[in-house]
Amino acid sequence: MARVVILTGSPHYEGASQKLADNFENGVKEAGNHIYRYDAGLQGDSQPHFLQLEHAPGMEVGIPDNDEVEKEVIPELLDADVVVLVSSLYYFEINAQLKTVIDRFYDYNHELKDKKMVFMMAGYGTQEDMDAVKLHMQKLSDYMRWQMIDQIYADDSWNKQKLAKFAQAAYNLGKSIK
C-alpha cells in the first residue's frame, strides 16, 4: 500500500483539473492505497496560505498561526511515497494556489527527497501551450530528487469527449499506483 498525497490548485469545484484529480483519486482508492488530498484553490479566505504583514503593506508576507499547510499538509508529504500535483493551465504555467503550496516545500527539501511524482494539468490550450509547464515539472522533479511516474496534460479540456479520455487515463494511472 502506497501513501499518496494529492495537491490541487484549481479554485473551480467542477473544473477540468479537478476531474483529473477526482478520477486519479478513485483509481488510487480502488488500488487500496492511503490518500491525503489538499485542494489549495478551494480553501478561500478562511485558510490563507500567506498573510500581508500589517506594518509593511506590499512588501512583506507572513505565514498565519493556524497554517494548515504547515500543520497538516507538510506532515502528510513527509510520510508520502507518491506526490501528485494537479493544476489548471494559467498563463502557460501552474496556478498560483498550487505554486504557493509548492513554495512551502523549501524548508523540507532534504526530508522530501526520493519520492515518486505524478503531475496532471488541464487547460483550454494546446500541448504546445503546456511546454513551459513540462519543463518546469521536469526541473522540479530533478531538484526535489523525485522519480516522475507519469504526467497527463489534458489540452483542449473544454472538449468533453477529449477530457473524458484524459480523465480515464488519470483513473488508470491512479489504479496502477502500488
C-alpha positions in Angstrom: 0.0 0.0 0.0 1.4 3.4 -1.0 0.8 6.6 0.8 -0.4 9.1 -1.8 -0.7 12.9 -1.4 -2.7 14.8 -4.0 -2.3 18.6 -4.1 -4.6 20.5 -6.4 -4.7 24.2 -7.1 -7.8 24.9 -9.1 -10.4 27.2 -7.5 -13.2 25.5 -9.5 -15.1 22.6 -7.9 -16.2 21.2 -11.2 -13.2 22.2 -13.3 -11.3 20.1 -15.7 -8.2 19.7 -13.4 -10.5 18.7 -10.5 -12.0 16.0 -12.8 -8.5 14.6 -13.4 -7.7 14.7 -9.7 -11.1 13.0 -8.8 -10.6 10.2 -11.3 -7.0 9.6 -10.3 -8.1 9.5 -6.6 -10.8 7.0 -7.4 -8.2 4.7 -9.1 -5.8 5.1 -6.2 -8.6 4.2 -3.7 -9.6 1.1 -5.7 -5.9 0.0 -5.7 -6.1 0.1 -1.9 -3.7 2.9 -1.2 -3.8 5.6 1.6 -4.8 9.0 0.3 -4.5 12.5 1.6 -5.8 15.3 -0.6 -5.4 19.0 -0.2 -7.3 21.4 -2.6 -5.4 24.6 -2.2 -7.6 26.5 -4.6 -10.7 25.7 -2.6 -9.6 27.0 0.8 -10.9 30.5 0.5 -10.2 33.3 2.9 -10.7 31.1 6.0 -7.4 29.3 5.3 -4.9 31.8 3.7 -1.5 30.4 2.8 0.2 33.8 3.3 -0.8 37.0 5.1 0.1 40.5 4.3 2.0 41.9 7.3 0.3 44.9 8.8 3.3 47.3 9.1 4.7 46.7 5.6 1.9 46.7 3.1 3.1 45.5 -0.3 6.5 44.5 1.0 6.2 41.5 3.4 4.1 38.5 3.9 3.9 36.1 6.8 2.6 32.6 7.5 -0.6 32.6 9.6 -0.5 30.9 13.1 -3.2 28.5 12.1 -1.4 27.5 8.9 -3.0 24.3 7.5 -0.1 23.7 5.1 2.4 23.6 7.9 0.2 21.7 10.4 -1.4 19.1 8.0 0.0 19.1 4.5 3.7 19.0 5.3 3.5 16.1 7.7 1.5 14.1 5.1 4.1 15.0 2.4 6.9 13.8 4.7 5.2 10.4 5.1 4.2 10.1 1.4 5.5 7.7 -1.1 3.9 9.4 -4.1 3.2 13.2 -4.5 0.6 14.1 -7.1 0.4 17.7 -8.3 -2.7 18.8 -10.2 -3.2 22.2 -11.8 -5.1 24.1 -14.4 -3.2 26.0 -17.0 -2.9 29.7 -16.1 -0.9 31.9 -18.5 1.3 29.0 -19.6 2.1 27.9 -16.0 0.6 26.2 -13.0 -1.9 28.2 -11.0 -0.8 30.4 -8.0 -2.7 28.4 -5.4 -0.7 25.3 -6.1 2.6 27.2 -6.5 2.1 28.7 -3.1 2.0 25.3 -1.5 5.0 24.1 -3.6 7.0 27.1 -2.4 6.5 25.8 1.1 8.5 22.7 0.3 11.7 24.7 0.6 12.3 24.2 4.3 11.9 20.4 3.8 13.8 19.8 0.6 16.1 17.2 2.2 13.3 15.4 4.0 11.2 15.3 0.9 13.8 13.7 -1.4 13.4 10.3 -3.1 9.7 10.3 -3.5 7.7 9.5 -6.6 5.8 12.1 -8.5 2.8 12.4 -10.8 1.8 15.6 -12.5 -1.6 16.4 -14.2 -2.8 19.5 -15.9 -5.9 20.6 -17.7 -6.3 23.7 -19.9 -8.0 25.1 -22.8 -4.8 25.4 -24.7 -2.8 23.0 -26.9 0.0 20.7 -25.9 2.4 23.3 -27.2 0.9 25.8 -24.7 1.9 23.5 -21.9 5.6 23.2 -22.9 6.8 25.6 -20.3 5.0 23.6 -17.6 6.5 20.4 -18.9 10.0 21.9 -18.5 9.1 23.3 -15.1 7.8 19.9 -13.8 11.0 18.1 -15.1 13.1 20.7 -13.3 11.1 20.4 -10.1 11.3 16.6 -10.2 15.1 16.8 -10.7 15.5 19.4 -7.9 13.4 17.5 -5.4 15.0 14.2 -6.4 11.6 12.7 -7.2 11.1 10.0 -9.7 8.5 11.1 -12.3 6.0 8.2 -12.6 3.9 9.9 -15.3 2.4 13.1 -16.5 -1.0 13.9 -18.0 -1.5 17.1 -20.0 -5.2 17.5 -20.8 -5.2 20.0 -23.6 -8.4 21.4 -25.1 -10.2 20.4 -21.9 -13.3 22.3 -22.9 -13.9 19.4 -25.3 -15.9 17.0 -23.1 -15.0 13.9 -25.1 -11.3 14.7 -25.1 -11.5 15.5 -21.4 -13.2 12.1 -20.7 -10.3 10.3 -22.3 -7.8 12.2 -20.1 -9.9 11.5 -17.1 -9.9 7.8 -17.9 -6.2 7.9 -18.3 -6.0 9.6 -14.8 -8.1 6.8 -13.3 -6.0 4.1 -14.9 -2.8 5.8 -13.7 -4.2 6.0 -10.2 -5.2 2.4 -10.3 -1.6 1.5 -11.3 -0.1 3.0 -8.1 1.0 0.3 -5.7 
